[in-house]
């Protein structure tokens, strides 16, 4: 099984973000962390996830915006 690759890095990143969110929610539910800390962590995860999705779209369907501004990263056909 190949863990490091174009698709696996993306999947591992999103799994880590999801696991962090679920863990934070569980800690909040059991009273281990307060509302403000939970909100801060969740907000940061949202922004990180949004930026990751914007700058690292699916490689087979990257979209016009991504191709227009980041086309040099793919000039050699990768």
C-alpha positions as CSV (number, residue, x, y, z in Angstrom):
1,X,0.0,0.0,0.0
2,X,1.4,3.4,-1.0
3,X,0.9,6.0,1.6
4,X,2.8,8.9,0.0
5,X,1.5,10.0,-3.4
6,X,-0.5,12.6,-5.1
7,X,-3.9,11.4,-3.8
8,X,-2.7,9.9,-0.5
9,X,-1.2,13.1,0.8
10,X,-4.5,14.9,0.2
11,X,-6.5,12.1,1.8
12,X,-4.2,11.9,4.9
13,X,-4.4,15.6,5.3
14,X,-8.2,15.6,5.3
15,X,-8.3,12.6,7.6
16,X,-6.1,14.4,10.1
17,X,-8.3,17.5,10.0
18,X,-11.4,15.4,10.4
19,X,-9.9,13.4,13.3
20,X,-8.9,16.7,15.0
21,X,-12.4,18.1,14.7
22,X,-14.0,14.9,16.1
23,X,-11.5,14.8,18.9
24,X,-12.1,18.4,19.8
25,X,-15.9,17.9,19.7
26,X,-15.5,14.9,22.0
27,X,-13.4,16.8,24.5
28,X,-15.9,19.6,24.5
29,X,-18.8,17.2,25.0
30,X,-17.1,15.7,28.1
31,X,-16.2,19.1,29.5
32,X,-12.4,18.8,29.0
33,X,-12.2,22.1,27.0
34,X,-14.4,25.1,27.1
35,X,-16.6,26.6,24.4
36,X,-14.2,29.4,23.4
37,X,-11.3,27.0,22.8
38,X,-13.5,24.6,20.8
39,X,-14.8,27.5,18.7
40,X,-11.2,28.7,18.0
41,X,-10.0,25.2,17.0
42,X,-13.0,24.6,14.8
43,X,-12.6,28.0,13.1
44,X,-8.9,27.4,12.5
45,X,-9.7,23.9,11.0
46,X,-12.3,25.5,8.8
47,X,-9.9,28.1,7.4
48,X,-7.1,25.5,7.0
49,X,-9.5,23.2,5.2
50,X,-10.8,26.0,2.9
51,X,-7.3,27.1,2.0
52,X,-6.2,23.5,1.3
53,X,-9.2,22.9,-0.9
54,X,-8.6,26.1,-2.8
55,X,-4.9,25.7,-3.4
56,X,-4.9,21.9,-3.9
57,X,-7.9,20.9,-5.9
58,X,-8.5,17.4,-7.3
59,X,-5.7,16.8,-9.9
60,X,-8.0,15.5,-12.6
61,X,-10.5,18.4,-12.2
62,X,-8.4,21.4,-11.2
63,X,-10.6,24.1,-12.7
64,X,-10.0,27.3,-14.7
65,X,-8.8,29.5,-11.7
66,X,-6.2,27.0,-10.6
67,X,-4.9,26.4,-14.2
68,X,-4.7,30.2,-14.9
69,X,-2.6,31.1,-11.8
70,X,-0.7,27.9,-11.1
71,X,-0.1,26.3,-14.5
72,X,3.6,26.5,-14.2
73,X,3.6,23.7,-11.6
74,X,2.3,21.3,-14.2
75,X,4.4,22.4,-17.3
76,X,6.3,19.1,-17.3
77,X,3.1,17.0,-17.6
78,X,3.0,15.9,-13.9
